[in-house]
């Protein structure tokens, strides 16, 4: 089956060029000329790669990628922009983009980056049996370590077990009692605030460098692994 690429750009010349060039390379290509249409295409076409312009009216590329990641999609994202600004590149990578290309670009370079991103996605799928992935956070079950946006996070045994439980149940609210039972056992008789202490330590480690919070408190119930609203 041919890899499917979704291109979102409000410049008709760009979408036309990429549609022809990518199709010539053997890819299936879908295009959208604004962010809202692109988000709808994401839901219906389930692409293998997303190429998204940054500056678009109404819903810009940042917002498109943010919604795609909050929806739980790990599709590789290549962002296109007319601004060669370090802060913009950092912003794009922080919200979940995988690569960044400045306009005007050489078509050969774009095609090379497309091939690299699709290879990376294939490798990730092959390794998925030993890894859990939520947004930009990866938990390696073999090495018992976490990686977020390329940064390795050292975990204690209990921190690993707790994060493992959350990543096995993304977006599912876990009660305090159920977490205590699974991680510390039903007969635990130690400090009553041990869960709160470990949640605080996990947050400190996973949010280092200003990363957004993933472990949310559900008042009166427990905790849930999800992006901020």
Secondary structure, DSSP 8 states (H G I E B T S, - for coil): ---EEEEE-S-HHHHHHHHHHHHHTT-EEEEESSHHHHHHHHHHH--SEEEEES--SSS-HHHHHHHHHHTT---EEEEEES---HHHHHHHHHTT-SEEEESS--HHHHHHHHHHHHHHHHHHHHTGGGEEEETTEEEETTTTEEEETTEEE---HHHHHHHHHHHHSTT--EEHHHHHHHHT-TT--S-TTHHHHHHHHHHHHHTTTT----EEEETTTEEEE----
